[in-house]
Amino acid sequence: MKIDRVQGGRLDLAYLGAFDSLNPYNVKALSTSQGLVGNVYQSLMARSLDEPFTLYGLIARSIETDDSRDHVVFHLDPRAHFSDGGPITAADVLFMIASGKAGFDVRAGFASNGYGAHSPGGYSLLAGFLAEVVLTAFFLIVVMGATDSRAPKGFAGLAIGLCLTLIHLVCIPITNTSVNPARSTGPAIFAGGWALQQLWMFWVAPLIGGALGGGIYRALFSE
């Protein structure tokens, strides 16, 4: 069956670009980022053009947040991957954000936790160990108290958040603040070298501090 069709002519398509170029792959044009999004890389969430103020998960499979939107947790879609087939992890997202700064060097530490020569303030192993144990114990006491059935409802997030802020203000100069082995492990894997060699302390100290804090709270405040 032969279908008659128009040949030649002109087709005009609209494109939201910049004044200097409509080529989305022109690295010298202001429209570069508009063309790269979706064509080269994806975001955690995608906006719906026909639903104002609405976002759907893209690389993120699901999103959790509280009613006051004090925090948000992204759960990555296990199907999300790089062009070489490797999976995208939470640490990869952090790395991509950090590497957006000019002069970024992952070997500089990548905000890894450290002591001695790798402590922001030059604090020793013993000082860092004691700080992590005490502050983790203190944090656990606050968490358990704020979430206790006897505590006022609706204030747990505020109490825990303010406590963690204080802990960071105190401990960043000492060890860059861990109080969480997972927080220390991710950056150490990327930084390698000394960060992996000192990682043991940021598992042992928070675990001891957590057990100590739980025991203190149970001994002092259990019903």
C-alpha positions in Angstrom: 0.0 0.0 0.0 1.5 3.3 -1.0 0.9 6.3 1.2 1.2 9.8 -0.3 3.2 12.0 1.9 4.5 15.5 1.8 8.3 15.8 1.2 10.5 18.7 2.1 9.2 21.8 3.8 10.0 23.1 7.3 9.2 22.0 10.8 9.5 24.5 13.7 9.9 23.2 17.3 10.0 25.3 20.4 12.8 24.9 22.9 13.4 26.6 26.2 17.0 27.6 25.9 19.2 30.6 26.4 19.9 33.7 24.4 23.3 32.5 23.2 22.5 29.0 22.0 19.7 26.4 21.7 22.2 23.5 21.5 21.8 21.6 24.8 25.3 20.1 24.4 27.1 23.4 23.8 29.3 23.7 27.0 29.8 27.4 26.3 26.1 28.2 26.3 23.9 29.0 29.2 21.4 26.3 28.0 23.9 23.5 28.8 22.4 22.4 32.1 18.9 22.3 30.6 19.9 19.9 27.9 22.1 17.7 30.1 19.3 17.0 32.6 17.4 14.0 31.3 19.7 13.5 28.4 23.0 12.9 30.3 22.0 12.7 34.0 18.9 12.4 36.1 17.8 13.9 39.4 16.5 12.3 42.6 13.0 13.7 41.8 11.2 15.0 38.7 8.7 17.8 38.5 5.3 17.3 37.0 4.7 20.1 34.4 0.9 19.8 34.7 0.8 19.5 38.5 2.1 22.6 40.3 4.3 22.0 43.4 4.3 18.3 42.7 7.5 16.1 42.5 7.8 12.4 41.8 10.6 10.0 42.5 13.0 9.4 39.6 16.4 8.1 40.9 14.7 8.1 44.3 12.2 5.2 44.6 10.4 6.8 47.5 10.6 9.8 49.8 9.9 10.1 53.5 9.3 13.3 55.4 7.5 14.4 58.6 4.5 16.7 58.7 6.6 19.7 59.6 9.1 18.8 56.8 12.0 19.1 59.2 13.8 16.3 57.4 13.6 14.2 54.2 14.9 10.7 53.5 15.4 9.5 50.0 15.3 5.8 49.2 17.1 5.1 45.9 15.6 3.0 43.3 17.7 -0.2 43.1 17.3 -0.1 39.3 19.1 3.2 39.1 22.6 2.8 37.7 25.5 4.6 35.9 26.2 4.2 32.2 28.6 1.4 33.0 25.9 -0.6 34.8 27.2 0.1 38.3 24.5 0.9 41.0 23.9 4.3 42.4 24.4 4.5 46.1 23.8 7.2 48.7 27.5 7.7 48.9 27.6 8.4 45.2 25.0 11.1 45.6 27.1 12.8 48.3 30.3 12.5 46.1 28.6 14.1 43.1 27.4 17.0 45.3 30.9 17.5 46.8 32.7 17.2 43.5 30.7 20.1 42.1 33.1 22.5 43.9 36.2 23.7 42.0 39.4 22.2 43.2 37.6 19.3 45.0 40.0 16.4 45.8 38.6 13.2 47.4 42.1 12.4 48.7 41.9 15.5 51.0 39.6 13.5 53.2 36.1 14.0 51.9 34.9 15.1 55.4 36.2 11.9 56.8 36.6 11.5 60.6 40.1 11.4 61.9 42.4 11.9 64.9 45.9 13.0 65.4 47.3 14.6 62.2 43.8 14.2 60.6 41.8 15.8 63.3 40.7 19.3 62.3 42.1 20.6 65.6 45.0 18.2 65.9 43.4 16.2 68.8 44.9 12.9 69.8 43.5 9.4 69.5 42.5 9.4 73.2 40.8 12.8 73.0 38.9 11.8 69.9 37.9 8.5 71.4 36.6 10.0 74.7 34.7 12.7 72.8 33.0 10.2 70.5 32.0 7.9 73.4 30.7 10.7 75.7 28.8 12.5 72.9 27.3 9.4 71.5 26.1 8.4 75.0 24.7 11.9 75.5 22.9 11.7 72.1 21.3 8.3 73.0 20.1 9.6 76.3 18.4 12.5 74.5 16.9 10.3 71.8 15.5 7.8 74.3 14.2 10.6 76.5 12.5 12.5 73.6 10.8 9.3 72.3 9.8 8.1 75.7 6.1 7.5 76.1 6.2 10.0 79.1 7.7 12.8 77.0 5.5 15.5 75.5 4.3 14.5 72.0 5.4 16.3 68.9 8.8 17.6 70.2 11.0 14.6 69.7 12.4 15.9 66.3 13.2 19.3 67.7 15.0 18.0 70.8 17.0 15.4 68.8 17.8 17.9 66.0 19.1 20.5 68.5 21.1 18.0 70.4 22.8 16.7 67.2 23.5 20.3 66.2 25.2 20.9 69.6 27.2 17.7 69.2 28.5 18.8 65.8 29.5 22.2 67.1 31.5 20.6 69.9 33.0 17.7 68.0 33.7 18.9 64.5 37.0 20.5 65.7 38.0 17.2 67.4 37.1 14.4 64.9 34.8 16.0 62.3 32.0 14.3 64.3 30.9 10.7 63.8 28.6 9.4 66.6 27.4 7.1 63.9 29.6 4.4 62.2 27.6 4.6 59.0 28.4 8.4 58.7 32.1 7.5 59.0 32.2 4.5 56.7 30.9 6.1 53.5 33.4 9.0 53.3 36.3 6.7 54.4 35.6 4.3 51.5 35.9 7.2 49.0 38.9 8.8 50.7 40.8 5.6 51.3 44.2 5.6 52.9 44.4 7.1 56.3 40.6 7.4 56.5 40.2 3.6 56.3 43.1 3.1 58.7 41.4 5.2 61.3 37.9 4.0 60.7 38.0 1.4 63.4 37.9 4.1 66.1 34.6 5.5 64.7 33.0 2.1 65.0 34.3 1.2 68.4 33.7 4.5 70.2 30.1 5.1 69.0 29.1 1.5 69.8 30.5 1.8 73.3 28.9 5.2 73.7 25.5 3.9 72.5 25.6 1.0 74.9 26.7 3.4 77.7 24.0 5.9 77.0 21.3 3.2 76.8 22.4 1.8 80.1 22.5 5.2 81.8 19.0 6.1 80.6 17.6 2.8 81.7 19.3 3.0 85.1 18.2 6.6 85.8 14.8 7.0 84.1 13.2 3.5 83.6 9.8 3.1 85.1 
